[in-house]
Structures are given as structure tokens and as C-alpha cells.
């Protein structure tokens, strides 16, 4: 089966997830987490990718990033993955694959969903029952975005900067966003488009991306045809 082509649009954020092979752990110790973040930081800088949010879970990674050029994210993930897998295999005297195939990614309509996606990522350990608050989990960008710890890897997106005029007010406003849970509709939408590698956004944003890329941006229905130029095109998902 042919690989699904990626959306390659510099300047538009993408929500990225990479899972461990067979959902097995990718991180076994705090040293592993630190090494992955070092590798990721170096790869992001060398490939002109801005990182806005991240979470390192036991068996998967979430990132919210904006590429500066067409293949920035792909090269960043390849560079990070190669170095980290070599480190893991050498450290734990193992061989074989660490990752479950290639990463998945969905485009994000920043004006409507950037902050929602950041909250989704940083709330992962809370939803998993690992901690009661995102601030209690060490391996995420929450501490930086909420103003508790400086993290040179994090680059603030313009939408985040518009939360308030000063840095302190901005960080306070961001913390306030976590006083309520994400809507179930938002949770479902984020998971659905990420699994299918589509687009998270408003309808007009999806229309714009479809016109730019000539690609489907919305989840399809099995056997449900989309008519183009008088021909029925079936999306089976």
C-alpha cells in the first residue's frame, strides 16, 4: 500500500505524534528523556523548525511545531530518530526498530486551534492518570509556556503571544486555560485528524488547504463518494 503523502506547507503548524513499536516504551530512564530532548533541540535548529509544545510519554511523543521550509519536519524527525535509536540500542544492548513506522502529523489552523492543541498535548499525562496537574509532569513544555521554567527549545507562536502584552501576563493567561477540561468534541477532532493525517481547523481553512494542495482535508466515510470533474472518487478510511 502506497504511503499517504504528507501536507508540506511551511509556516503552518503541525501536530506530530510518534509511537513506540507495538506501543512499547521509548523511554526507560530520565537520561533517555534528556537525550531525546537534546537530539530534538539540535535537529529543530538545524532544520529551521519552531517547537511550540511537546510531551514525552512512556511510549510516544507529541510535538506542536512550525516548519520554516518544506521538508523541515521530516528531516527533524529523521535526524532525531536516528540519533536517539542509536543511543537506545547502544545503552540497552538491543537491536531492531524502536518506532512504530513513520510519524503521523496533522495541519493545525493556528487562529482557531493552536492553543487547544497545546493544551491537548500538555494534558496527556493528566488524561492518562499519571498526574493530577500538567505542572506535576516533568517532561513537557508546560513549565515553559506557563512561566515556571525557561526552556530554550520552546519558541512562542504569535497566537500564544497575543494572549497578553507582557510575558508575565501571557504566562498567567496561559495557566488560566488549564482551569477547565478540553471539550469532548475537540478531543475527538484532534485524535481523528491526527490518526488520519488530515487538517484540524475551521471549514474555510480546510477549503483553503484543499485548494492549495489538491488533497482531502476532512475525515471521509467509507464508500462515500466525493465528486470531482464529474467523476466519483471514493475515500476508504
N, C-alpha and C positions, 0 to 999 in steps of 0.2 A: 504493500500500500504506500503510495507516494506521501511524502511529508507535506503537511499543510504549510503553505507559505506564510511567513511572518508579516505583520504590519511593520514597515520600515519608514517611520516618519520622524525625522529629527525635530526636537523642540516640543514634542508631545509626550507627557509622562506615560510610563508603562508600569503595570503591576506584574511583578515577576515572582514565580514560585519554582523552586527546585526541590524534589523529594529524594530521599534515600532509596536505594534499590530495595524493592519489596517492602517498602516502608520501614526499613531497618535504620538504626541510628546512624547519623552522620557525625555526631559529636559525642565523645566519650569522657572528656575532661574539660576543665576551664582553659587549659593550654590549647586545646583544639579550637575552642571558640575564638580565643585571641588570635591564633594563627590564621583562621579563616578571615577574620576581620582585617588583619594586616594585608593578606593577599587581595581581598576585595578592594580595600582602600587604594592600594598600588595600581590595581587593574582599572579602577574607575578613573583615576587621574590620567593614566597613560592612554585611555580610550575616550577621554572627554565625556564622561557620564557623570551627571549630578545625582547624588543619592539623597533623597528626602526622608526616607523612613526605612527601617529594616527590623527584622526579628529573626533570631536564630533559635529554632525549636530543636528538640532532640533529634527528629528525623526529617526535618525540612527547613527551608529558608524562604522568607518573604522579603521582597525588596520593592520600594517605590522609587523609580529612577526616571531621569530625563536624559535621553541621548543627545549629544551635540552633533553627531553625524550618523549617517545611515546604518553603519554596522557596529556602532559603539557598544550596544548592549551585548550583542553576540560575541564580540571579541572580549569584552569584560568578563562574561561568564565563562568563556573558554579558558582565558588566562587564569582566572581564579580557580576554576575546577581542576585544571591540570596540576597547578602547584599544590593545591590542597590534597588532592588524591595521592600525589607522590609522598607528601608528608605523612598522611594517614597510613598508607601501605608500609612505609619505612618504619614508622613509630610502632605500629601494632603487628608488624611482620605478617601482613596479609597481602593478598593479590586479588585481582579482579575488579569489577565495577563497584563504585560507591554510589553513583547517582542513578536514578530511575530514568534513563534516557535523557533527552534534552529538556531544557527548562520550558515552562509554559509562561505566556505573557498575554496581557490584555491592555489595549489602549485605554487611557483614562481621560475623560472630559474634565479638565482641571477646574474649570469655573463651577461645575456642579458637584463633582465627586472627589476632588483631591483630598480634602480634609476628612471626608468619610472613609476614604481608602487608608489614610494614615491611621485613623482610629481602628479600623478593622485589623490592620497589621499589628499594631502595638497592643491590642486587646487579646491577641491569640492566647497567651498563657492564662489569662483570666477565664476565657471560654473553655480552656482545657482543664480548668480546675487546679492549676499548678500554683496560682497565687490569687489573692483577693483584689489586688490593685496592680495596674501595669508598672507602677513605680517600684513594686516589690520584685520585679524580674530584671535581672542584670543585663541580659544580652539583647537589648533592643535600643531603638533610637528615642524612646520616650523620655529618658533622662535628659537628653539634649534638647529636644523640642519643647519640653515642659520647663526647661531652665534650671535643672538640678545639677547638670554636669556638662562641661564643654566637650564637644566631640568634633574634631577637625574633619571627620569624614562627612558630616551632615552639611548639606547646602540647602538653605531655606528657599522654598519655591515662592514666587511672587504672591500667590494666593495666601500662603501662610503669613507673609509679611504684611498683608493687608488686614490682618486681624486687629492690629493696633499700631499706633505711631512709634512707640518706643519698644525696645527689646523686652523690657520687664513687663510692660502691659501686654505685649504679644504673647509672651510665655504664660502669663496668668490667664489670658483668654483661651489659650490652647488647653490648659489644665481644666478649665471650666467645661470644655467639650466632653470630658470624660465623666461628668456627673450623671449622665444618663446613658443607657444602653443603646446600641445601634438598632434601628428598625429592622424587623424581620425581613421586610421587603428588600432593604439594602443588603442585608447579609446574603439573601438568596441571589440577588442580582450580581453581586461581586463574585460569588462562587460559580455561578452559571457561566458568566462570560469568561472567567479565568480558565475554567475547565475546557471550554470550547475555543479559547484563544480568540475572543471577539472584542467588542468595544463596550466599555462602561460609560454611558453618557446619555444626554438628552437626545430626543429624536432628531432635532436639526443637526446636532453634532454627528450623529451616526450617518445621516444623509450626506453630510459634507465629506466624511471619510469614505463612504461608498463611491462618491463621485471622483474623489482623488485617486482611489486605489482600484476601483472596479471589482471590489470584493465584498462579500457578505459581512455585515457588521452585527447582525442580530441573530439570536438563537433561532434555529429553524425547527420545523416539525417534520418528523419522518414521513416521507411520501407526500408532503405538501409542496406543490409546485410554485415556483416564482416565475412569472412570465417576463421574458426579455426578448425584444425584437420578434415577437410572435412565436417564440419557442418556449416550451415549458422546461425549466431547469429544476431538477429535484435535489433538495438538500436532505441527506440521510444522516442523522446525527445520533 
